[in-house]
Amino acid sequence: MNIKKTALSFFLLLSIHSFSQKFVENKKNGYTETKNSYLDSIKKTFVKDEMASCVDSLWMKELANLDLYNDISDDIKNINIDEKVDYELSTDLLKERLKAMDAKSPFNIEYNPGLENIIKSFLKNRKKSFERLMAISEYYFPMFEEAFAKQNVPLEIKYLAIVESALNPKAVSRMGATGLWQFMYQTGKQYNLKIDSYVDERSDPLKASEAAAQYMANMYAIFGDWDLVLASYNSGPGNVSKAIRRSGGQQNYWNIRKNLPQETQGYVPAFLATMYIYEYHKEHGIRPDRATIKHFATDTIMIKKQMSFAQISDLLDVPLTQLQVMNPSYKLNVIPSYEDQNHFLRLPKDKIAVFASNEDKIYAYVQREVDRRERPFQVTKAIVATDTLNYTQQRITLPKTKYYIVRRGDNLSEIASKYDVTIADIKKWNRLRGNTVARGKSLKIFTSESVVRTVKKEPINDKAPLEIKTDKQQIAVSDVKINKEEKAKKSLKIDALSSGVAPHVVQKGDNLSSIAKKNNVTVAEIKEWNHLVDNSIQLGASLQVAKNDDIANKEESTQTPKLRNLEYIVKKGDNLGTIAKKFGASIENLKLWNNLPDINVALGSSLIVAKNEIAIVDKTVVNSFSKKENLASVSKKNEINYYVKKGDSLYSISKKYPGVTISDIKKWNNINAEDLKPGMKLKING
């Protein structure tokens, strides 16, 4: 009794520790999360069918395995049917069995040494492969037989899909042939198989089988022999016709075989050998693997809203591999929704029952996922409160920790794909050494979630940095570069307000001459008022077209400078020395103003780079001034020192600063071109 109590106490202690650990980890990320997510709450309300789902995930992976396709394709291309194979199967017994098969089939199944060699080769080297194929065929053969029966095509042609694709709907040949029946792109289009970015019906078992049946019926109407129909399916009817001509008009496959392409020479024998092994597998000790799901145990349902396999897997607890195998025609693991076409999802019948009973909830969950998806070029606009405009919206990214319980058939690759993370991340977060993970284990997954929230604007004060806010970034005033063109635009706006005359917005086809004539002024006056150096004007630019003598006075009266601390956002590659040099401050002042213990600065942090500055703000132009300076000393404040490097010229230096000319540099430094030497300090004003 004491042992039981001790064990129970130990178990409870471990449970409390595990729960508290998850709680602390979530709390470190700035939030607490209940274990029941929105997805869990949706699934809890599902009306579930009591029929149990018996899907073996290992077998599902077998359906998606391409190894068989590659092996059998290589065999058919490279096998020499004239090479004798040593295997315990008497020729007389084989002849007897082939004769029995011939009696039940419209194909010409006659003994010949080549057919005997390929049958013995398959039995000797491919027994295990056929055990796997026979399990897979229990799912696909009923579809094939139904399609062939409609077109009155021999049901034995179902064995051709093994030769073509090893029953893999995702098989793609080196020539681009795709699906169970290996249709080329043009042939698929010819037989009305839809191919677009989302869907490739060459991989749809039902529709591709119907197209294959139609093709066989058409070829039989031409050749009148099923052996030649098979040969034409592989090499095309044109090659079969050439082989008949080269063989002197003979129309038996075995008589024209040597005149067919190399691959087709082993194609029909491989088909007949496959048929023989299926018919007599018990006699040769071949035991088919277990197939836990049959075609008749599945059903389809029409999808009314675009959804992904990952969403369906989450909602219905269906392995992603199973969805891919049962719905192979969807190329991107997404079921699209078109206005003019219907798309269907195939599921085990018990899952169909759950889907049909909870359609509204499923589509509501999918719509919620769509609404949460990040939108491109989203601009955050201020929202109007009932009394003031003191509220705005901001998009923020919150960390989120999820826990995933490993299910049967899961692997790290699928789990990583589901949460859009890497396998290495999952292994690091959960301290995994290998790529295997035990069923039932709880895996920790770190993700992020972007949300928009409403916040109250901070009031402007002397200590707050003056900054322009965007949806995803903040640009400090001191980080906005000013050039002469922008200053001209600023001056122009003030001119227009002062003069009372609206500026002229340059339209397509405008030039200075036409604008001057329209406003009864001269071209020279427009150039002077707008600080233009030549006659070129930019489409959409605003031009002052009236004289005004009171611009400076009105500029001073309409804009009230305010004292601000100028701040700078640290960028990649910055250090305290470069920032100090950039803003003409000392390193000691920067450390003092920002309470820095040393010279280290963090990427993205905000630093005060000037104390109590006068700032005038416009929507597009920002200038900063010292409190002891006035508007007339702007150029001096913006002065930059440039140190001449080897190979520099006045021309190359002027190109580094937009709006600066060679004459400007000479005037500011009282030099000529011959005085330029490496190491010389040049003043660049503006």
N, C-alpha and C positions, 0 to 999 in steps of 0.2 A: 504493500500500500504506500509506504514511504517513497519507494522508487517511482511509483506512478505520479505522486505529488511533485517529486523533484523534477521529473521529466516535463510535466505540465508547466511548472514554473519556468523552467529553462526555455521552453517553446514560447511562452508569453513574453519573456524577456527579449528574445531574438526578434519577435514580431514588433515589439515597441521600438527597439533599436532601429529596425529597418524603416518603420514609418517615420520616426523622428529624423532619420537621415535624409529621406526624400523631402520632408518638410523644410529642413534647414537649407538643403540645396536650392529649393524653389525660393526660399526667403532671401538667399544671397543674391538671386537674380532680380530682386525688387518686387516680388509678388508671391502670393500663395495660390496654389491651384488645387481644386478639388479633383478627386480621382475620376469622377464621372464627367466626361466631356460632353459637348453638344451631340457628337456622334453616338456616344453611349446612351444618352437620353432618348434619341430617336429610336435606336435599336430596341430599347426596353419596351417601347410601345408597340412593337411589331406583333402582329397576329401570326404565330408560327405554326406551320403544319407539323404534325407529330411524326410524319414519316422520316426516318433517319436517313442522312446522306452517307452513302458508302463509297466514297471516292478515294482510291489509293493514290496518294500524291506521287509515289515512285513510278507508278504506271503512267500517270499523266506526263511525267518528265520523259518517259520512254517514247510517248507519242511525239514529243517535240525534239527527240534526239536525231541529229543529222548523220551520226556515224554509219548507220545502216545504209543510208542513201549513198554516201561516198564509197563504201565498200562494194556494194552491189553494182554501182555504176562502173567502177574500175574493173570489176570482174567481167562484165559484159563487153567492155571495150577491149580488154586485153586477153581474154581467154582464147585458147586455140582448141577448137572443138575437134580438130583432127589428131590431137595428141592423146594417146591412150592413157587412161587413168586406172590405177590399181585399187579396186574396191570390191568387197564381197557381194556381188550381185550378178547372178548368172544371166547370160544373154537370153537364154530360152525363157526364163521367168519374166524378164523385162519385156520381151516380145509379146508374151501372153497378156501382161498387164496393159501394154500400149494398145493392143487389139481391143481389149475391153473398154478402154477409154474412148477409142475411136468410134465404137458402136453407139456411145451416148453423146457424141459431140459432132457438130457440123464442121469441125476442123479436120484436116487430113493428118491424122496422127499415125504415122507409119514409122516402123523401126528403121534406123540407119545408124552407122557407127558414130557419126558426129553427135547425134542426139544422146546416144548411150554415154559418150564421154562427158558431156556437159551435165547429165543427171548424176553420174558418179562423182564428178567434181564438186557439185553442190552438196551431195550427201557427205562427202569426205571433209569438206572445208567450211560448210555453211550451216551445219545442223543447229547450232546455237542461234544463229541469225533467224532461221525459220521458226524456231520456238518463240522468239520475240514477235516476229511478223504475224504469226497466227493469233496471238493475243490482240494485236492492234487491229487485225482484219475483222474481228468480231464487232468492232465499232463501225468500220467503214463499209464492209461488204453489203449490208442491207441497203445502204443508200445507192450503191452501184447497181445492184440487181433491180431495184425499183426503176431507175432511170433507163436501163437497157431493156427492160420488159416493155416500157412504153413505146420504144422505137423498134421492137421486134429484133433486137440485137442479141446474139448468143451470150448467155450469162457468164460463160467461161472467160469472157474478155475482162472480167473483174481482176483476174490474175495479172493482167497487163500493168495495172497500177503499181504492182510490186516491182516489176522490171523498170518502170518509168521513174518512180519516185521513192520506192521503199515505203510507201504509204505515209509520206511526210508532206502535209499541205504547204509547208513553208520551203520546200526544196526548190532551189534555183540552180539551173545548169550554167556552165561557163558561157553558153550562147544566150542566156537570159530566159530560157524556158522555165516556167514557174508553175508550182502547184502539184497536186496529185497526178494530174494528167499531162503536165509539162507543156502547156500551151505557150507558144511564142506570142509576143505582143500583138502583132497584126492578126494572127489566127484567132486569138481571143476576141479582138474587136470584131472580126468577121462573124463570129458565132455569138455576138451580142453579150459578151462578158464585159461588165463595167470595170473600167480602170481609171482611177483618179488619185488625188493626193491622199485621201483617207481610205479608199476601198480598192481592193484588187480581187475581183471575183474569180480569177484563175485559181485562187487559193480557197475558194468556197467549195466544199465537197459536193453539195447538192447541185449548184449551178454549173460547176465545171464538169460533173458527171453527165449532166443533161447535154452539154455541148459536145462532150466526147462521144456520146451515143449518137447524136445527130451526125457527127463527122463519120463515124463508122458506117452508118446507114448510107450516107452519100457515096462513100468509097466503094461499098459493096455494089451499088447501082452501076458503078463504072467497071470494076474488075470481075465481079461475080464469083470471087474466091476469098474466103476469110483469111487465109494465110497471106495473100497478097495485100489485103486490107491492113493487116498488122504491119507488113513491110512498108506500106505507103504512110502509115501513121508515124513511123520512125524517120524515114528518109524523104517523104513527099511523093506524091503520085508521079511526078516527072521522072524521078530516078528509077522507079519501078518500070515505067514504060520504056526507058532506055535499056534497062536490063533485059526486058522481053525481046526488044529488037536485036540486041547483041547476042542473044541466045538462039537466034533463028526462029523466033516466034513461039518458043516454048513458054507455058504459063503455069508451070508448077514451081513453087517456091524453091524446092531443093535443086531443080534444074537450072534456075537463073541465079542462085545464091552467089556464085563466084563473080557475077557481074554487078552485084549490088555494092554500095559503100561498105567499108570495113566494119563499121559499127553495126550496120543492119544485118551483116552475115551471122552475127551471134545473137541477134535480137529475138527472132522467132524461136530458135532452139532454147533460149533462156526462158521464154514464155511457156513453151511446152514442158520444159524441165520443172518449172515452178508448179504448173498444173499437176504433174505427176507426183511431186513431193506432197502437195496438199491432199491428193487423193489417197496416197499410201503412206502417210506419215507414221501411222501406228505400226505398220509392218517394219519400219526402219527405226523404231524406238524414239521417235521425235515426240516429246511431250510439250504441248503448247503452254506458255506462261498464262498466269491467271489474268483475266480481263474483268475488272470490277465494275465497269460501267458499259452499258450497251446503248446503241443508238435509240432503241425504243424507250430507254429510261430517261431520255432528254426531251425537251420541248422548247419552243421559241415564243418570244413575246415581243411585240412591236415597241420600239423606243420612241418616246414623244419629245425628248429633250436631249441635247448632246451631253454625253457623260463618258467618263474614262473608266478603263478597267480597274484602276486603282480605287475609284469611288465605289464601284460595284463590289470589289473585293472587301472593302471596309464595311459596307452596309450588310452584305449577305454572308460574310465569312466564307467566301469561295477563294481558293488559292489562285493567284495571278496566272500561274502556269496553266491551270485548268481552263480559265477563261480564254487564254490564247489558243489552246488546242481546240476548244469547241467553237471558237469564232475566229478562224485563221485569216479571213478575208480583210479584217481591219488592220491596216498596215501600221498605224501609229498607236495602237492600243486605245483608240478612242472611237466610240460609236457616234457618227455625226448625225445631224438632224437637218434635212433639206425640206423645203416646202413642197417640192414636186415628187419626192421619192420617199419610200418607207424603208427603214432599216430595222433588222431584227436581231435580238440577242438570244443565243441558245444556252440553256442552263439545265442542270439536273431538275427533274420534275418537282422535287420537294422545294428547291430554291425558286422555281417558277411560281409555286403557290405562295411563298413568302413575298415575292415581288408583286404579284397581282393583288394581294391583300393589303399592301402598304404603298401603292403607287404614289398617292398624294404626298406622303411623308418623304418618300425617296426623292421625288422631284423638288420638294421644298428644300431638302438638304443640298441637292445639286445646285439649285439657284442661289442658296446662301454661299456656297463655295465660289460661284461666279461673282457675286457681289463683293466678296472679300478680296478678289484678285486685284493686284496693283494695276492702275490705269496709266498709260503713257501720257506725258506732257500735261499732267494734272496741275492746275493752278489753284492755290488756296485763296479764296476771297473772304474779305471781312464780312461778318454777319451783323445785322442790325439788332441791337437789343431794344427793349421796349422804351428805354429812356435815353440811352446814349449809344455811341459807336465805340464802346470800350471793350468789346469782345472780338476775338478773331479765332480762326481755326488753324491748327498746326498738325502736321503729320509726324508721328513719332514711331520709332521701332522698339518694340518691347521683346525681351528675351522670353522664351517659353521652353519648359522642359516637359517632354512627353515620355510615357512609359509604354513599351510595346511588349506584349506577352508572346513569345515565340510559339508558333503553331506547327503542326505536323507538316513537313514538306518545305518549310521556310529555309531560306539561306540568307547570308549577309548581303549578297548582291541585290536580291529582291527587296529586302528591308531598306537598304540604302537608297535604292531607286524610288521607293514609295515615299520617303521623307525628303528626297532631294539633298542627301548628304553623301559623304564618301564612306567606303568600307573602313578606311583607316581611322576616320573620326569615331565610328561606332566602336571599333576595337579600343581606341584610346579612352573614350568615355566610360567603357565598361571593363577596362583592364583585361581584354581578351588577348591571348597569345596566338591562337590559331584562327582559322576561318570557319571552324565548326562551332555550332552553338546548340545547347541542349533544349529540347522541347519543354515549354513551360517556364523558361527563364525570362525574367523581366529585364528588358534592355532599356537603358536610359538614352533618350534622343534629345539633343538640344537644337531648337529651331528658333526663328524670329518671326514676329508678327507685326505688320505695319498697320497702324490705326490712326484715324483723324479724331482729335479731341478739341473742344472749345475751351479757350483759356482767356483770362482777363489780361488786357494789355498793361504793361508796367508803366507807371507815370514817369515822365521825363524829369530828370534832376541833374544837378551838376556833376554827379559822380557816374552817371550812366553813360556808356559809350554811345556815340551817335552812329547808328548803323542802318543800312538798308536791308530789310528782311525779305527773303524769298521763301518758297515752299520748302526747299531742301538745304538752304545754306544761309549764312549771315556774312555779309561783306562789310568789314570795317571801313569807315570813311577814309581813313588814311591809306587804305589799300586800293582806292579807286584812282586810276591814272588819268591825268588831265593832259590834253594836248590843245594846240591852238584852234583846231577846228571846233572842239567842244566849247572853248571859251567864246568863240565867235557866235555859236548858237545861243549861248547864255546871254551875251550882250544883245543879240538880235531880239530875243524875247522881251527883254527890258525895253528896248527901243520901241517895239510895237506897242507895248502897254503905255509908254510915255507919250507917244505921238498920237495915240488914238486911231491910227490907221492899221488895219489888219495886214499882217505879212502876206506876201504872195507865195503860195505853195507851188513848186515847180511841177508842171504837168508834162506828159509825153509830147515832144515836139517843141517845147519852149526853148528859147535861147535868150541871152542877155539883151540883144537888140529888140526882140519882140516884146519882152517884159518892160524895157525902158520906154518904148513907144506907147505901150498901153497905159502907162502911169505918168506920162508927160515928164519924164526925167531922162538923164543921160546915162549911157553905159558906165562912164567913169564914176558917176555919183553912186550907182548901185554897187560897183566894186569897192568904193571907199567905205560906204555904210556897212557892207557885209564882210569887209576885210578879205576880199578875194584877190589872189595873186595873178590869176589869168581869167580867161573867158569861159572856162568849163564850170558847169553847175550840175549838181546831182539830182536825179529824179526824186521828188518827194521832199526836197529841202525847202525850208522857209526863208524867204528873202525880204529884207526891209526895203520898202519902195517909197519911203517918204523921209524928208529931212527932219531932224530933231536936235535942238541945241541944249536940251535940258536933261539929257540921258543920265549923266553922272549924278545930278542932284536928285532926280527921281529914284535912281537905283538905291541911293543912300537912304531915302525916305521910305521906300517900299519894303526894304529888307532890314530886319533888326537882328544884328549879330547877337549870338548867345554864347556864354562860356561853356565849354565842354572839355572833358578829358578825351583825347583821341586814342582809340584802341586799334590794335592790329591782331589778326588771326594768324597764328604760326602755321607756316606751310612746310611741306616736305623739303629738306635741305637747308632750312633756316637754322641759325644759331644766334646767340645774343650779340655777337660781334657784328654779323651782317645786318641784323635789325637795327643796332645802334647807328651804324654807318648810313643805313638807308634813310633814317629819320633825323640825322644830325644830333643825336643824343649820346650821352656817355653810358658805358656799361654800368657804372656805379649808380647813375640815376635810374636806369631801367630796373636794376635790382631793388633799389629803394622804393620806387613807385609801386612795384608789383610784389614786394615782400619775398623776394627770391633769396634762398640761403646760399645758392651757388649760381653758376652760369648755365645750368641745364634748363631747357624749356621743352614742354611736351607738345607734340604735334596736335594742332587744332585748338590749343589754349589761347585765351585772349590776353594780350599784354597792353598796358598803358604805355604809349610811346611819346606823349606830349601832355603836359599838365595845363589845365585852364586855357584851352585854345578857343579863339572865336571862329565859329563855323557858320557858313551860309549854305543852305541845302536846297537843291532843286531836284526834280524827278530824275534828271539825267546827269547833272553836273554837281560836283562837290569840291569846294575849296576850303583850305584851312589857313588861319592866320594867327599870329601871336597876339595876345591881348594888348601889347604895346605898339602893334603895327596897325596901319590903316589900309584901306582898300587899294591905295596907290602903290603899296610895297609888295604886291603879290609876287612879282617876278623874283624879287630878292629872296623871299621865303622859299621859293621853289628852285633855288640855285643848286646845281649838281656839280661836283668836281669829277672830272674825267682824267685819268692818267694815260698818257700816250704810250701805245705799245709798238713794238717793232713791226714795220710794215704798214702802220696807220697813215692815212692822209686826211686832209680836211674834208674831202668828199666822203670817205668811208665813215668818218666820225659823224658827219651831219646826218647820214642815213640811219644811224642808230637812234636818233631822236626825231620823231615825226614833227614836221613843221619847222625844224631848225635848218637854216641855210649856211653855206660856207661864209657868206658875208657876216651873218650873225656871230659866228664863232670868232672871226677876225676882230669884229668890233668889240665884243665882250672881253677879249684877251689882249687887244692892241698888238696883234702880231700879223705877219704875212706867212705865206705857205712855206718859205725857206727857213723860218724859225722853228719849225716843228721837229722835236727830238724825242726819242724814247725816254719815258719817265717824267716828261713835262706835265704839269698839272694845268688843265684847262677848265674854265668856268663855263657851265652850260646853264643859261638863265631860261626859265619857262618850262 
